[in-house]
Amino acid sequence: MFVIEAHTADVRLRVHAPTREALFVEAMRGLYGVMQAVPAAEARPVSRELTIDSINTTGLIVDFLNEILMRLQTSRELFTEAVFSALTDTDAVCTVTGLAPAVVEEDVKAVTYHEADVRQEPDGSWTTVLVLDI
């Protein structure tokens, strides 16, 4: 589940998921929701292998989403699924699949580290807040 919250020149995205892997996927979907990204009529399947390294889980999700954002902005690739073969506190290896080209209604410049914080809740679920620079 994700909730989009308006903010001056930014959008705050709150994400909650039952697992860390699902948190990354739901955050990706939330990013696309903000951008109102949809496949173009002529879209074809696309698949990519991603390897992301960062300093901690919070940095990892920000870096992962910025990689997803860069691929949407440069190649118009819209990923609907991410399957992780490895996901640790500092490393992610996954296969993302989806469609390209995509149509985007709203621009997001970057996923920022401002207010970013990934947490595991006492019930085992995962949450984060992400600020998107628009």
VEXKEVO-64139 format. One record per residue: residue in one letter; x, y, z of N, C-alpha, C, O in turn; residue number from 1. Coordinates in pm, 1 decimal, always signed. Layout:
> rest; n_x; n_y; n_z; ca_x; ca_y; ca_z; c_x; c_y; c_z; o_x; o_y; o_z; nr
> A; X; Y; Z; X; Y; Z; X; Y; Z; X; Y; Z; NUM
...
REM end
This chain:
> rest; n_x; n_y; n_z; ca_x; ca_y; ca_z; c_x; c_y; c_z; o_x; o_y; o_z; nr
> M; +84.4; -117.1; +0.0; +0.0; +0.0; +0.0; +88.6; +123.0; +0.0; +190.7; +125.5; +68.9; 1
> F; +51.1; +226.3; -77.0; +123.2; +351.8; -71.9; +25.0; +467.1; -65.4; -87.3; +457.5; -114.8; 2
> V; +68.3; +576.8; -3.7; -12.0; +697.8; +8.0; +71.2; +813.0; -45.5; +186.5; +829.6; -5.7; 3
> I; +14.7; +892.6; -135.1; +83.9; +1008.3; -191.2; +41.8; +1131.3; -112.0; -77.4; +1158.4; -97.0; 4
> E; +140.5; +1206.2; -60.9; +113.1; +1327.4; +15.2; +178.7; +1445.6; -53.6; +298.5; +1442.4; -81.8; 5
> A; +100.5; +1551.2; -81.4; +153.5; +1670.9; -147.1; +247.0; +1746.1; -52.6; +228.7; +1743.3; +69.1; 6
> H; +347.0; +1813.1; -109.1; +444.1; +1889.8; -33.6; +494.8; +1998.4; -127.8; +499.0; +1976.1; -248.7; 7
> T; +532.8; +2113.7; -77.3; +579.7; +2221.8; -161.8; +700.8; +2177.9; -243.7; +805.5; +2145.9; -187.5; 8
> A; +686.9; +2176.3; -375.2; +791.5; +2137.5; -471.0; +836.4; +1992.8; -456.7; +927.7; +1948.9; -526.6; 9
> D; +774.1; +1919.6; -368.0; +806.7; +1779.3; -346.3; +678.1; +1701.2; -326.6; +571.3; +1758.3; -304.6; 10
> V; +690.3; +1571.3; -334.7; +581.3; +1481.3; -299.5; +637.9; +1381.2; -200.0; +743.4; +1322.0; -223.1; 11
> R; +567.8; +1362.8; -90.3; +609.7; +1265.8; +10.2; +531.8; +1137.0; -15.8; +409.5; +1138.9; -30.3; 12
> L; +603.2; +1027.1; -21.3; +544.5; +896.9; -48.4; +566.8; +808.2; +73.3; +680.8; +780.2; +110.3; 13
> R; +458.2; +764.2; +135.2; +467.1; +670.3; +247.8; +435.6; +531.7; +193.6; +334.8; +511.7; +125.9; 14
> V; +522.9; +436.4; +224.2; +507.9; +301.8; +169.8; +510.3; +201.3; +284.4; +591.5; +211.2; +376.4; 15
> H; +419.8; +104.7; +276.5; +411.2; -1.6; +377.0; +394.5; -134.1; +302.3; +317.8; -142.8; +206.5; 16
> A; +466.5; -236.6; +346.7; +457.9; -367.9; +281.3; +492.5; -477.6; +382.7; +558.3; -451.4; +483.4; 17
> P; +447.6; -600.1; +355.4; +472.5; -708.8; +450.8; +617.7; -757.7; +453.8; +661.9; -812.4; +554.8; 18
> T; +692.8; -738.5; +343.4; +832.3; -783.7; +337.6; +919.2; -671.5; +280.4; +868.9; -576.6; +220.3; 19
> R; +1048.7; -684.3; +300.2; +1140.4; -584.8; +245.2; +1134.5; -584.8; +92.3; +1136.0; -478.4; +30.4; 20
> E; +1127.9; -702.8; +31.4; +1117.2; -711.5; -114.0; +991.1; -641.3; -163.5; +995.4; -565.7; -260.5; 21
> A; +879.6; -666.5; -96.6; +752.5; -603.7; -134.4; +757.8; -452.1; -114.4; +692.6; -378.2; -188.1; 22
> L; +834.6; -404.7; -15.7; +849.9; -260.7; +5.7; +914.4; -195.4; -116.0; +871.1; -88.6; -159.2; 23
> F; +1016.5; -257.9; -170.9; +1084.4; -203.9; -289.2; +988.4; -200.4; -408.6; +984.1; -101.7; -482.1; 24
> V; +912.3; -307.0; -427.5; +817.8; -313.2; -539.9; +706.8; -209.9; -521.7; +670.9; -140.5; -616.9; 25
> E; +653.2; -199.2; -402.3; +544.9; -104.3; -376.8; +593.8; +39.9; -390.0; +519.7; +126.0; -437.3; 26
> A; +717.5; +66.9; -348.7; +775.4; +200.8; -366.1; +789.6; +232.8; -514.8; +765.0; +346.1; -556.2; 27
> M; +829.1; +133.9; -595.7; +838.3; +152.1; -740.5; +700.4; +185.2; -797.0; +687.4; +275.8; -879.3; 28
> R; +599.5; +113.7; -754.3; +463.0; +139.4; -800.8; +415.5; +277.4; -756.9; +345.8; +346.2; -831.6; 29
> G; +453.0; +317.7; -636.4; +417.6; +451.0; -588.5; +482.0; +560.7; -671.4; +418.5; +661.5; -702.3; 30
> L; +608.4; +541.0; -707.3; +679.2; +635.6; -794.5; +604.9; +650.4; -926.2; +581.8; +761.8; -973.3; 31
> Y; +567.5; +537.2; -985.7; +492.5; +541.0; -1111.2; +355.5; +606.1; -1092.2; +305.9; +674.0; -1182.1; 32
> G; +295.0; +585.6; -976.4; +165.9; +647.9; -948.0; +175.6; +798.5; -945.9; +89.3; +867.2; -1000.6; 33
> V; +279.6; +850.8; -883.6; +302.5; +995.3; -882.1; +322.0; +1047.7; -1023.5; +269.9; +1153.4; -1059.0; 34
> M; +396.9; +973.9; -1103.6; +427.9; +1017.1; -1239.9; +313.4; +991.1; -1338.1; +316.8; +1037.4; -1452.1; 35
> Q; +212.7; +916.9; -1293.1; +101.4; +877.8; -1379.8; +154.9; +810.0; -1506.1; +114.5; +841.7; -1617.9; 36
> A; +245.7; +717.4; -1484.9; +310.4; +645.8; -1594.9; +225.8; +525.8; -1635.1; +181.5; +448.1; -1550.6; 37
> V; +204.1; +512.2; -1765.5; +128.4; +400.4; -1820.6; +197.4; +352.0; -1948.5; +267.8; +428.9; -2014.0; 38
> P; +177.5; +225.9; -1983.6; +236.0; +177.5; -2109.5; +171.6; +246.3; -2229.8; +51.3; +272.4; -2230.1; 39
> A; +251.3; +275.1; -2330.4; +199.0; +328.9; -2455.5; +125.9; +217.0; -2530.0; +145.5; +99.0; -2500.9; 40
> A; +42.5; +254.7; -2625.1; -35.0; +156.3; -2701.4; +54.9; +54.9; -2770.7; +18.2; -62.0; -2782.7; 41
> E; +172.2; +98.0; -2816.7; +263.0; +9.6; -2890.0; +367.0; -58.2; -2799.6; +465.4; -112.4; -2849.9; 42
> A; +346.9; -55.9; -2668.9; +445.3; -109.1; -2574.0; +469.7; -258.5; -2594.0; +378.9; -335.1; -2626.4; 43
> R; +594.6; -296.3; -2573.6; +636.8; -435.5; -2584.3; +704.9; -476.5; -2452.7; +752.4; -390.6; -2378.5; 44
> P; +709.7; -606.4; -2423.8; +773.2; -652.3; -2300.2; +921.2; -613.8; -2293.1; +991.4; -611.0; -2394.2; 45
> V; +966.3; -584.5; -2172.1; +1106.7; -551.8; -2148.5; +1147.8; -614.8; -2015.6; +1067.2; -625.7; -1923.2; 46
> S; +1274.6; -656.2; -2007.4; +1328.3; -716.6; -1886.3; +1471.8; -669.4; -1867.8; +1547.9; -662.2; -1964.3; 47
> R; +1508.7; -637.7; -1746.0; +1644.7; -591.2; -1715.4; +1692.8; -655.2; -1584.9; +1614.4; -682.1; -1493.9; 48
> E; +1821.8; -678.3; -1579.1; +1887.2; -723.5; -1456.4; +1947.9; -600.5; -1389.9; +2022.7; -526.3; -1453.5; 49
> L; +1916.7; -578.6; -1263.6; +1971.5; -464.5; -1190.0; +2054.7; -512.9; -1072.7; +2017.1; -606.9; -1002.6; 50
> T; +2167.8; -447.6; -1052.2; +2251.2; -470.2; -934.0; +2276.3; -334.4; -872.0; +2331.7; -245.0; -935.9; 51
> I; +2234.9; -319.5; -746.0; +2246.7; -192.3; -675.7; +2322.7; -216.8; -545.6; +2293.7; -311.7; -472.7; 52
> D; +2419.8; -130.8; -517.4; +2495.3; -134.4; -391.7; +2479.2; -0.2; -323.4; +2480.6; +103.8; -389.3; 53
> S; +2463.9; -1.3; -190.3; +2451.2; +123.7; -116.6; +2504.3; +105.6; +24.8; +2553.9; -1.2; +60.5; 54
> I; +2493.4; +211.2; +104.9; +2551.9; +207.8; +239.7; +2461.3; +142.3; +343.5; +2509.6; +90.9; +444.4; 55
> N; +2328.8; +143.9; +319.0; +2232.9; +81.9; +410.5; +2101.4; +61.3; +336.3; +2091.0; +95.2; +218.4; 56
> T; +2002.2; +6.8; +403.1; +1875.5; -24.6; +337.6; +1804.7; +101.1; +288.7; +1743.6; +99.7; +181.9; 57
> T; +1811.9; +209.1; +364.7; +1749.3; +334.1; +321.9; +1815.7; +385.7; +193.8; +1746.9; +422.4; +98.4; 58
> G; +1947.1; +388.4; +191.9; +2018.2; +429.5; +71.2; +1990.3; +335.7; -45.0; +1983.2; +378.7; -160.1; 59
> L; +1974.7; +207.2; -14.4; +1949.8; +107.9; -118.3; +1815.5; +131.6; -188.4; +1807.5; +123.8; -311.0; 60
> I; +1711.1; +160.1; -111.7; +1580.9; +182.3; -175.7; +1581.4; +311.8; -256.6; +1520.7; +318.0; -363.5; 61
> V; +1649.2; +415.3; -206.5; +1659.7; +541.5; -281.1; +1738.0; +518.4; -411.0; +1696.2; +564.5; -517.2; 62
> D; +1849.2; +448.5; -403.3; +1930.1; +421.1; -522.1; +1854.8; +332.3; -621.6; +1862.5; +354.1; -742.5; 63
> F; +1782.5; +232.8; -571.2; +1700.9; +145.7; -656.1; +1595.8; +228.4; -731.1; +1580.2; +214.4; -852.4; 64
> L; +1525.4; +312.9; -659.4; +1420.1; +393.6; -723.1; +1478.1; +494.5; -821.5; +1416.2; +522.0; -924.2; 65
> N; +1594.3; +549.7; -792.9; +1656.8; +641.7; -888.4; +1700.9; +568.1; -1015.1; +1697.8; +625.7; -1123.9; 66
> E; +1741.4; +442.7; -1002.3; +1773.2; +361.4; -1120.1; +1646.1; +336.7; -1202.4; +1648.1; +347.8; -1325.0; 67
> I; +1537.9; +303.7; -1135.7; +1408.8; +283.1; -1202.3; +1365.2; +412.4; -1271.8; +1320.4; +409.9; -1386.4; 68
> L; +1378.7; +524.5; -1201.9; +1341.8; +655.4; -1257.3; +1426.3; +688.2; -1380.1; +1373.1; +734.9; -1480.9; 69
> M; +1556.1; +664.6; -1373.0; +1644.8; +692.9; -1486.0; +1604.4; +610.3; -1608.2; +1606.4; +661.0; -1720.4; 70
> R; +1568.3; +484.6; -1587.5; +1528.2; +399.7; -1699.9; +1395.1; +444.4; -1760.1; +1373.8; +431.3; -1880.6; 71
> L; +1306.7; +496.6; -1677.1; +1181.1; +550.0; -1728.8; +1205.9; +677.5; -1808.9; +1147.1; +697.4; -1915.2; 72
> Q; +1293.2; +763.2; -1757.3; +1319.3; +890.5; -1824.2; +1401.1; +875.4; -1952.6; +1377.6; +948.1; -2049.2; 73
> T; +1495.3; +783.5; -1955.2; +1583.6; +771.8; -2072.0; +1535.9; +670.8; -2176.5; +1552.3; +692.8; -2296.5; 74
> S; +1477.1; +560.8; -2131.0; +1436.6; +454.5; -2223.8; +1285.9; +430.4; -2224.5; +1236.1; +345.5; -2298.5; 75
> R; +1213.6; +505.8; -2141.6; +1067.7; +491.4; -2129.8; +1027.2; +349.6; -2090.1; +924.3; +298.8; -2134.6; 76
> E; +1109.8; +285.6; -2005.3; +1080.0; +152.1; -1956.4; +997.9; +161.8; -1828.2; +1037.2; +230.0; -1733.6; 77
> L; +884.6; +93.5; -1825.7; +791.7; +93.8; -1712.7; +785.9; -48.5; -1657.8; +732.1; -138.1; -1722.9; 78
> F; +840.5; -69.3; -1539.6; +848.7; -202.5; -1482.4; +730.7; -229.0; -1390.2; +695.1; -145.4; -1307.2; 79
> T; +671.0; -345.5; -1405.7; +555.8; -382.3; -1323.9; +591.6; -482.2; -1214.7; +518.0; -496.9; -1117.1; 80
> E; +702.6; -549.6; -1230.4; +746.3; -649.1; -1132.6; +896.5; -640.3; -1110.0; +972.6; -602.7; -1199.2; 81
> A; +936.9; -675.6; -989.3; +1079.0; -689.1; -955.6; +1093.8; -816.2; -873.2; +1030.9; -831.2; -768.4; 82
> V; +1177.1; -907.0; -921.0; +1202.4; -1032.0; -850.1; +1347.1; -1028.3; -803.1; +1440.0; -1019.3; -883.4; 83
> F; +1364.2; -1035.4; -672.4; +1496.6; -1023.0; -613.2; +1560.9; -1159.5; -594.7; +1504.0; -1247.6; -530.1; 84
> S; +1680.1; -1176.8; -651.7; +1757.8; -1298.1; -626.5; +1846.0; -1278.2; -503.5; +1890.7; -1374.7; -441.6; 85
> A; +1870.4; -1151.2; -468.9; +1943.8; -1117.5; -346.6; +1897.6; -980.8; -299.0; +1882.1; -888.7; -379.2; 86
> L; +1875.8; -967.4; -169.6; +1841.4; -838.2; -110.4; +1889.8; -837.9; +33.6; +1832.5; -904.5; +119.9; 87
> T; +1996.5; -761.9; +58.5; +2052.9; -749.0; +192.3; +2037.6; -603.6; +235.0; +1972.2; -524.9; +166.5; 88
> D; +2097.4; -568.2; +347.6; +2092.7; -429.7; +393.9; +2162.1; -334.2; +297.8; +2129.3; -215.5; +294.7; 89
> T; +2257.2; -383.7; +219.6; +2336.6; -295.1; +134.2; +2340.0; -332.7; -13.7; +2394.4; -257.1; -94.2; 90
> D; +2283.7; -446.7; -51.5; +2292.9; -493.4; -189.6; +2159.0; -547.5; -239.0; +2083.7; -610.2; -164.4; 91
> A; +2131.7; -521.5; -365.8; +2012.3; -576.3; -430.0; +2049.8; -626.9; -568.6; +2120.2; -559.4; -643.7; 92
> V; +2002.5; -745.0; -600.8; +2014.2; -801.1; -734.9; +1873.7; -845.7; -771.7; +1812.5; -926.9; -702.3; 93
> C; +1823.4; -791.1; -882.3; +1686.8; -826.3; -919.7; +1667.1; -821.9; -1070.3; +1744.9; -762.0; -1144.5; 94
> T; +1560.8; -887.3; -1111.8; +1514.8; -881.7; -1249.1; +1385.9; -800.7; -1248.2; +1290.1; -835.5; -1179.1; 95
> V; +1384.1; -692.8; -1325.2; +1263.6; -612.2; -1338.1; +1204.6; -638.8; -1476.1; +1276.3; -645.9; -1575.8; 96
> T; +1073.3; -653.4; -1479.5; +1004.5; -678.3; -1605.2; +889.4; -580.0; -1618.7; +832.8; -534.0; -1519.5; 97
> G; +855.9; -548.8; -1742.5; +746.3; -456.5; -1767.1; +727.6; -432.2; -1914.5; +739.9; -523.8; -1995.8; 98
> L; +697.5; -306.3; -1949.6; +666.1; -269.2; -2086.8; +736.9; -140.0; -2125.3; +766.0; -55.6; -2040.6; 99
> A; +764.2; -126.1; -2255.5; +822.3; -2.2; -2307.8; +775.6; +14.5; -2451.5; +762.1; -84.6; -2523.2; 100
> P; +751.2; +134.7; -2494.5; +766.3; +260.0; -2421.3; +647.6; +289.2; -2330.9; +541.1; +228.5; -2342.6; 101
> A; +669.2; +384.0; -2240.3; +566.3; +430.0; -2148.3; +536.5; +576.7; -2174.1; +617.0; +649.1; -2232.6; 102
> V; +420.3; +618.2; -2129.8; +378.0; +757.6; -2137.1; +374.4; +811.0; -1994.2; +320.4; +745.8; -1904.8; 103
> V; +431.8; +929.4; -1972.4; +440.9; +988.2; -1838.8; +371.3; +1123.4; -1838.7; +395.2; +1206.7; -1926.2; 104
> E; +284.7; +1144.8; -1739.6; +211.2; +1271.4; -1728.9; +280.0; +1373.0; -1637.7; +273.6; +1493.1; -1663.7; 105
> E; +345.5; +1326.3; -1531.5; +409.1; +1414.0; -1432.6; +557.6; +1381.5; -1421.9; +596.8; +1264.9; -1425.5; 106
> D; +639.8; +1485.1; -1409.0; +784.1; +1465.1; -1399.9; +828.3; +1453.7; -1254.4; +782.9; +1529.4; -1168.6; 107
> V; +915.4; +1360.5; -1228.2; +986.0; +1351.0; -1100.4; +1133.5; +1363.0; -1134.6; +1185.0; +1287.7; -1217.3; 108
> K; +1201.7; +1458.0; -1070.7; +1343.6; +1479.3; -1099.1; +1432.1; +1376.3; -1030.2; +1529.5; +1327.3; -1087.3; 109
> A; +1395.4; +1344.2; -904.4; +1478.0; +1250.6; -827.6; +1403.6; +1201.0; -705.2; +1312.1; +1266.0; -654.7; 110
> V; +1445.1; +1084.6; -659.0; +1405.0; +1034.3; -528.2; +1515.8; +1080.2; -434.7; +1632.5; +1048.2; -456.9; 111
> T; +1480.8; +1154.9; -330.2; +1582.1; +1216.0; -244.4; +1607.7; +1134.0; -117.8; +1529.6; +1046.1; -81.1; 112
> Y; +1718.1; +1165.1; -53.3; +1750.5; +1103.8; +75.5; +1684.9; +1180.2; +190.4; +1684.1; +1132.8; +304.0; 113
> H; +1629.9; +1298.8; +161.4; +1565.8; +1382.1; +262.6; +1446.8; +1307.6; +323.4; +1355.5; +1267.6; +251.1; 114
> E; +1447.2; +1289.2; +452.3; +1343.6; +1219.8; +529.7; +1336.8; +1070.0; +503.1; +1256.5; +1000.7; +565.6; 115
> A; +1417.8; +1019.0; +413.2; +1412.6; +875.9; +381.9; +1453.6; +794.8; +503.8; +1552.4; +825.5; +570.5; 116
> D; +1376.6; +691.4; +531.5; +1405.6; +606.1; +646.5; +1328.4; +475.8; +630.0; +1205.4; +475.4; +635.3; 117
> V; +1399.2; +365.9; +610.0; +1336.2; +234.5; +600.7; +1338.3; +172.8; +739.5; +1441.5; +170.6; +806.5; 118
> R; +1222.5; +122.6; +781.7; +1213.1; +61.1; +914.7; +1135.9; -69.8; +908.4; +1039.9; -84.6; +832.8; 119
> Q; +1180.6; -163.7; +989.9; +1101.5; -284.4; +1008.3; +1018.7; -265.4; +1134.5; +1072.0; -233.9; +1240.9; 120
> E; +889.8; -284.5; +1121.7; +796.1; -264.5; +1232.3; +796.8; -385.9; +1325.5; +842.5; -493.1; +1286.1; 121
> P; +747.0; -370.6; +1448.0; +743.7; -482.9; +1542.4; +669.7; -606.2; +1489.3; +701.7; -718.8; +1527.6; 122
> D; +570.9; -585.5; +1401.4; +496.9; -699.2; +1346.0; +570.5; -766.2; +1229.2; +519.8; -861.7; +1170.3; 123
> G; +690.6; -715.8; +1195.9; +770.7; -773.5; +1088.7; +752.3; -705.9; +954.2; +829.6; -732.1; +862.0; 124
> S; +652.2; -619.7; +939.9; +630.2; -548.0; +814.4; +734.8; -437.3; +799.4; +810.2; -408.6; +892.4; 125
> W; +738.1; -375.7; +681.2; +837.8; -274.1; +650.5; +768.9; -145.3; +607.5; +665.1; -148.9; +541.4; 126
> T; +827.0; -30.8; +645.4; +772.7; +99.4; +607.6; +886.4; +193.3; +568.7; +1000.9; +176.3; +610.6; 127
> T; +851.9; +291.8; +488.5; +945.8; +398.4; +456.1; +868.7; +523.5; +417.3; +752.4; +517.2; +377.4; 128
> V; +934.8; +635.3; +429.6; +887.6; +762.5; +377.8; +992.2; +808.4; +276.9; +1111.8; +807.6; +305.9; 129
> L; +946.9; +848.2; +158.9; +1036.9; +894.2; +54.7; +988.5; +1029.3; +4.2; +868.4; +1048.4; -14.5; 130
> V; +1080.0; +1123.4; -18.1; +1045.3; +1252.7; -73.4; +1093.8; +1255.5; -217.4; +1211.4; +1232.3; -245.6; 131
> L; +1000.0; +1284.6; -308.9; +1029.1; +1291.9; -450.0; +1039.3; +1437.7; -490.8; +948.7; +1516.6; -464.1; 132
> D; +1149.4; +1473.5; -555.5; +1170.4; +1610.0; -604.9; +1098.2; +1623.3; -739.5; +1130.7; +1555.3; -836.8; 133
> I; +998.8; +1713.5; -741.5; +921.2; +1730.1; -864.7; +947.4; +1863.5; -929.6; +890.0; +1893.6; -1034.3; 134
REM end
